[in-house]
Amino acid sequence: MDIVVKGRNVEVPDHYRVHVAEKLAKIERYDHKLIRVDVELFHERNPRQSDTCQRVEITCVSRGPVIRAEACTNDFYSALDAAIAKLDTRLRRAADRRRVHRGRHAPLSVAAATAGLPVAELAAPSGATATAVAERVEEPADEYDDQPWHIARAKVHPAEPMTVDDALFQMELVGHDFYLFHDKETGRPSVVYRRHAYDYGIISLDI
């Protein structure tokens, strides 16, 4: 398993890279097919956000779904601990689902499987965007540079057909409020999203 640590607006010292590797050493027990773990550090320069100015984003890439977690605190060490705690829960959830698929033909739905979890555990981090296996990050187009708003990141990922239940499961694994997917049953581009508590919604395009 390769661990890649990089920083945005911040220099990552060697001792922190060693600390990250030690902290992530145990996650392979959930998935022995992990290929790479990307750890990205962000520093928010706004003094008004000093309590949450350090953000750590962890993305696990394997032969299965991408699993992501992030956390913001006032230092990178506690942010890393918080992000790994979320990641640990999502990796365990993915491992449980794999066991369910091997043992029965009708896997438990995501809504039922997560019904006993506290709402805070399912809350998505701020500023999150949809993610899928083998996603590609592109440079945002400069055709909108004259606009008052700014597109900071553009991502492209494969539109592999999946069921609504699978899309909800993927959304929970990456910790987002929504998930864009190709509906296997209707053939439509669709988005599942979180509403209140354990309620979900779905939006589809009729094309």
Long-range contacts (C-beta under 8 A, 24 or more apart in sequence): 1-28, 1-34, 1-35, 1-36, 1-37, 2-35, 2-36, 2-37, 3-36, 3-37, 3-39, 4-36, 4-37, 4-38, 4-39, 5-39, 5-40, 5-41, 6-38, 6-39, 6-40, 6-41, 7-40, 7-41, 7-42, 7-43, 8-40, 8-41, 8-42, 8-43, 9-42, 9-43, 9-45, 10-41, 10-42, 10-43, 12-41, 16-76, 19-77, 19-80, 20-80, 23-80, 23-81, 23-84, 24-58, 24-84, 27-60, 27-84, 27-87, 27-88, 27-91, 30-88, 30-91, 30-92, 30-94, 30-95, 31-60, 31-62, 31-64, 31-91, 31-94, 31-95, 33-62, 33-63, 33-64, 34-60, 34-61, 34-62, 35-61, 35-62, 35-63, 36-60, 36-61, 37-61, 39-80, 41-76, 44-72, 50-74, 54-79, 55-79, 56-80, 56-82, 56-83, 57-83, 58-83, 58-84, 58-87, 59-131, 60-87, 60-91, 61-133, 64-94, 64-98, 64-133, 65-94, 65-132, 65-133, 65-169, 65-170, 65-173, 66-131, 66-132, 66-133, 66-135, 66-173, 66-174, 67-91, 67-94, 67-173, 67-174, 68-131, 68-173, 68-174, 68-175, 69-125, 69-175, 70-125, 70-128, 70-175, 71-125, 72-125, 72-126, 86-175, 89-121, 90-172, 90-173, 90-175, 93-172, 93-173, 94-173, 97-169, 107-165, 109-165, 109-168, 110-165, 110-168, 110-169, 110-172, 111-168, 111-198, 111-200, 114-172, 114-198, 115-198, 119-197, 122-172, 122-194, 122-198, 123-175, 124-175, 124-176, 124-177, 124-194, 125-175, 128-174, 128-175, 128-176, 128-177, 129-153, 129-155, 129-176, 130-155, 130-157, 130-174, 130-176, 130-178, 130-179, 130-180, 131-155, 131-157, 131-174, 131-176, 132-157, 132-158, 132-160, 132-170, 132-181, 133-157, 133-158, 133-160, 134-158, 159-189, 161-187, 164-190, 164-192, 164-202, 167-192, 168-192, 168-200
